[in-house]
Structures are given as structure tokens and as C-alpha cells.
Amino acid sequence: MKNNILKKAFSKNSLTIYFVVAIYAVLSVMLYGDLASRQLTNMIISVSCYIVLAVSLNLVVGLLGELSLGHAGFMSVGLFSGCLFSMWTVNLLPMVVRLPLAMIFGGIFAAIIGFVVGLPALRLKGDYLAIVTLACGEIVKNVITNLEVTGGALGLTTTRPETYIYSKPKDLLPYAAVLVLITVVVMMNIKKSKHGRAIMAIRDNRIAAEATGINVTYYKLIVFVLAAFFAGAAGVLYGHSFANIKPATFNYNMSIEILVIVVLGGMGSINGSIIAAIALRALPEALREFSDYRMLAYSILLIAIMLLNSNEKFTEFKSRFTLKEFAKKFSSKKKDQKEAEENE
């Protein structure tokens, strides 16, 4: 019984949750204690949103094995629908109720668009699916740009006196931490569940999965809709952190950036997505002093990481420094100490 509790307490999933909680605990101390720099303060919400986007896209790319380039489009749908909901209810509901409802509303709206796009698109696979999702993302962006309710090309202003929903990082940090934790926990549970095993079976061999009675279209749609929901929820949080939100921001470059984070973090790896999102969003800011060379250094580093990740020896070396390996070493040390005490 005791061993089972220890195994659960030091399992890979538990360590991931501890890691996320520790990051946000440190950030909270720094932010609310006025110890964080201006750069760090401005990055917190953006990085949190990218963590949610990367972890949710990893469900499609890593777990299902399909290439999607429309994630920024789903994020923009959730952002504009959720922010509009927040604006319409700003005088009716307090922020503690309004923002979570807006995130749910934006997520559901993005999930509906994800279902509409996914139903025909998921009949394709590989490069064809990537091109279709990329095109759908661009269509969504152009539709939002031409809508009056979203402010058109000028974007949505969140600082008008009658519809003021703009919030500072100090106000948004608790919501960001909860959203990241919920996303990580949901993804981990899906991965371990019956549905997760079916999804991975489709990834490994679609024909064999169909032969065993797995409904491929059903599971693909579940993954696509769920990823779109979390992208939409992250978009609402992202929208509340800016005074003006322009549809042009959510183009194919943003979708590719999210995909790069997933690939660098490792396909199917939640820990990798979290670390890669933090590193790739923080790195350009850290190199801001070297403005003439920062993008060159950033590009070279991306290429180097990709080359190293494709090397089997580096992958084996990297696996020694995972949270799971750390937990094994920690538990083995405790076991050795206990045995030494008993021998004495």
C-alpha cells in the first residue's frame, strides 16, 4: 500500500504537475512581491498561453500523428468570441465569474469550428491535411478581419470605458495557472485512458486499428475538437492581456511557431512542450540586447536542437535527465539509506 502511494507520488505525471505548480508558485512570489522585471511580467501570460497551445497541439501531432497548421485560427476564433462575450457582460458579472465563463464560451465556439473543419479535413492525412488546415486557418483570419463586430482590420479594442476588459498580468496569473494545470491534467489522463490507447493505435497503424473495430473518424474528431477547445480558451486569456487585438496576428506563422515548439519539445511529450514553450518564447526577449544578431542566434539554436534531437546518442543522453529518472535515483537513494540503517 505504502509503495503504491510512493509510486503515485513520484510518477512521471505527478512530477509534471509538481513542476508546473512550482513554476507558478515562483512566478507568483516574484510578481506579487514586485521582484519580477518588466520583461518577465509582460511575458508571463503570453508564455502560459503558448504552453496551453503547444500541449493541446501535441495531442493532434504527437498522440494522433496528424500534422495540423490551423491552431492559430482556432485560437483566434476563441479569442474574439470569448472577448466579445466578456465585453457584453463586463457590467453584469465580476471578473472572477466573467473570465472563466468567457474562456469556456470561447473554447466551445472554437471547438464547434474545429468540428466543422475537422469533419471533412480529417479524411485526409499527412501533407494534404496540413495544407487544408493551413488554408482553413487563413480563411478564419480573413473572415474575422472582415467582420464589423470584431473591429475589422483595426482589431478589437479592450480598453474602451464602456467595455473595458483589459487586465494586468497580476490579475490574470491565477487564471493562467489554472488553465495550464487543467490542460496538462486532461492531456495526461487522455494519454493513459482507453481513448488514448485507441488514438495511439490509429497513429501507429490506421488499417490495423480499423480492423480491430476502432472508429477512426470518431477518435480523430475528438482529438481535433478537444485541441481546438483549449486553443480557444487560451485565446480568450491572451486577448485580455492586450489593449488591441488584430486578426492579422493569428496567421500561418503563429501556427508554424506552435508546431516548432511541439517538435522541439518532443512528439507526445507534455514536459517537452512546456519546457520548449518557455524556452522559445523567453529566448527572443533574453537576446533583445543583441538586437542585430538575436534572430540569427535564435535560428542557429533551432537548427542545432533539431539536429541533436535526430541523433540517437543525444536522445539517450537526454533521457538520463528526465523527471522520471530523477525520481528513480531519489527513490533508490532512499532505499539504500534505509537498508544501511537496518544493517547497522
N, C-alpha and C positions, 0 to 999 in steps of 0.2 A: 504493500500500500504506500509506504513511505517512498520507495523507489519510483513508483508511478507518478507521485506528486512531484518529485525532483525532476523526473524526465519531462513532465509537462512544463514545469517552471523554467527549465533550461532548454526547451525545444527550440528549433530554428524559428518558428512562428512567434513564440513568446519573446525571444531575444530581439526580433524585429520590432515588436510592439514596445519593448523597453527602450530600444534605440530611438524610436520616434518620440516617445514620451520624454526621454532625456533631452533630445534636441529642443523640443518646445519648452521644456522647463528652463533650460539655459537661456533661450531667447526671451522668455517671459521675464526672467530676472534682469536681463540686460535692458530690455525695452521699458519695463515699468520702473526700473531703478535708474533710468536715464543714463545708462552706461553704453548703449549702442550708438554707433556712429550714424551719421545721416544716410550714408550709403547703405549700411546694413538695414536700417529702419525702412528705407524705400524698397528694399529687395525682398523683405520677409513674405509679404502677401503674394508677390509675383512668383517666387520660388515655390511656395506652398501650392499654388495653382498648377504649376508645371509638374510638381510631384504627382498630383491627382491625375493630370493629363497623361503622364508617362506610365503610371501604374495601370490606368484604365486601358490605354492603347496596348499595353503589354498583354492584356487579356486577348486582344484580337491577333496581334502579331506573334507573341510568344506562345500562348496557350493553344490558340486555334490554328496558327501557322498561316494566316492570310495577311496580305500586305494592303493596308488602308492608308490613304493620304487625304482623308477628308475630316480629320479630327478637329482641325481649327474651325471648319464650317459648323460642326455640331456645337462647339464651344460658343461661337458667335450667336447661334440660334438661342441657346440657353441664356447667354448674356443679355441680349436685347429683350427677350420675352420676360426674363426674371427682373431686370432693372425697370422695365415698364410697369410690371406688377408692383414693384417696390415704390415707384413714383406715385401710382394711383392710390396706394394705401398708406402713404407716408404720414398723413394726418389722422389716420384711423387706428393704426397699430403701432405699438412701441417697437424699437429696433430688435429687441430680443425675440419677438414673435415674427415681425415682418421679414427679417433677413432669412431665417430658416425656411419660412413659407415661400419666399421668393426663390430660394435655391431649389426647393422641391418643385415649384412651378416651372422654373427654367429647365430643370433636369427632365421633367416629364415631357415638356414641349420638344426638347432636343431628342428624347427617346422616340417620340412619335415620328419626327423627321428621320431618325435613324432607321426606324421600321419601314418607312415609305421608301427610303433609298436602298435599304438592305434587301428587301423582298425580291426586286429584280436583279440587283447587282451581285448578290451572293451566289447566283447561279454561275458566275464567272469565278476564275481563280488566277493567282499569280499576277503577272504584269497587267492583264486585262482588268482585273478588279482594282488594281492600284490606279490605273488611268481613269476608270469610271468614278471612283471615289474622289479623285483629284478634281475631275470635271464637276461633280456634284457640289464639292466644297466651293468652287469658283461661282457656280450658279447661285448658291445660297448667299454668298458675299454680294453678288450683283443685285439680287432681289432685295436684300436689306438696304443696299445703297440707294435704291430707287423708291423706297417706302417713305412717306411723309412722317409717319408715326415714329420712325427711328431717327429722324433728323436728316435723312438723306446722306449725301456725301460729306456734309459738315459734321455728322455724327450726333450722338446723344449727349446732351449736357446734363450733368448730375448735380450742378451747383446753383440751379435757379432757385430763388427764395421759396416759391410755391411747391417745388418738387425736389427739395434738397435731400439727396441720399448719399452724397459723397461722405466717406468715413476714413478716419486716420488709421494707420496700422495698429495703434494701441486698442482701438475699438474692434478691429477685425481679427486680431490674432486668435482669440478663443474660438471663433467660428472656423478659422483656417485649420487650427489644430484638430478640432473635432472632425472636420471634413476629411482631412488626411488620414486620421485614425480609422474612420468608418470605411473609407476606400480600401485601405490596407487590409483591414479585418475581413471585409467582404471578399476581396480577391483571394486572400489566403484560404478562406473557407470554401470558396468555389473550387479552388485548385485541389483540395483534399476530398471534395464531395463526389457523389456518383455522377453528377453533371460534369464535373471537371475531368473525370476519367473518360467520359464519353467524348468530351471536346478534344482531349489529347489523343484519343483513338482516331478521331477524324483527321487530326493533324498528321499523325504517323502513317495512316493508310486509309484513305477515304473508302475505297472499294471494300476492304475487309470490314470496316465499321458498318457500312450499309448491309453487308452480308450477315452481320450479327444482329440486325434489327434496329440499329441506331438511326433515328430520324435526323439526317444530316442538316436539312434546311431548318428544322426547328431549333437545333442547338446553335447553328450559325447565327440565326436571328436573335436568340437570347444573348449571345456574346456581343453582337453588334449593338443591340438596343441598350444593354447594360453599360457598355463603354460610352455610348452617346449620352446616357443619363448623367454619368459622373463628369463627363466633359462639360455638359450644360450647367451642372451645379457649380463647377469650378469657374465657369464663365461669369456667373452671377457675382461670385465673390470678387473676381478680377475686376468686373465693371464698377463695383462700389468703391474701389481704390483709386479710380481715375476721375478727374473733373470732366473730361471729354473722351468719349469712346467712338472711334471711327471704324466703319466696316472694313476699310482698306487694310487695317492692321491684321485681319484674320485671313490672310491669303495662303497660297500653297507653301510659301517659305516657312510660315509658322508650323504647318503640318509636317514639313520635312524636318524642322528643328526638333519637334516632339519625337519623330521617328528615330532621329540620330541619338537622342537621349536613351530611347529603348534599346537600340542596337548596342550602344556603348556600355550600357548597364548590364546587358546580357539578356537574351531571349528567355522569357518566363521567370526572370529573377526580379522579385519585388525589391529586395535590398539594393540590387544593382540599379534599378530605376530611380530609387530615392537618392542614392549617392551621386549618380550621373546627373540628375536634375539639379541638385545643389551645386555640383562642380561646374557644370556647363553654364548655369545661369550666373554664378558668382565670378567665374573666371574673367569674362569681359570687363566687369566692374573693377576687379582687382588689378587688371592691366591698363586701366584708364590713364594712369600717369604716363604710360608709354603709348600714347595715342597714335603715333606714326607706325608702330610695329605690332600693336596688340592683336589686330585681326590676323596678321601673318603668323604670330606666335600661336594664336588660337587654332588656326588651320593646321599648322605643323603638328601641334599636340593631338588634334583629332586623328590625323593620318597615322601618327605614331601609335596611338591607342588601338586603332583598328588593326594595324599590322601586328601588334603584340597579342591582341585577342585571338588572332588567327593562328598563333604559334602554340602548339600543344604543350611545350615545356613551360611557357609563361602561364598558360591556363592551369597547369598542375601546380606551379609555384604559387599562383594567386589563390588556389583553393585551400592552401595551408593557413590563410589569414582570414577565413570566413568566421562569422559569429558561431557557427556550429562547431568548428574546430576549436575555437577559443573555449566554448562550453565543455567540450570533451577534455581538453587539457586541465581546465579548472576542476572538473569533477574527478579526474584521475589523480590530481594532486591531493584533493581532499581525502580520497580513498587511501592513498599511500600514507598520508599523515595519520589516518585512523588506524591502519594496520601497524604502523610504527609505534603508536601509543599502546595498542593491545599487546604487542611483543614485549614492550618494556614492563 
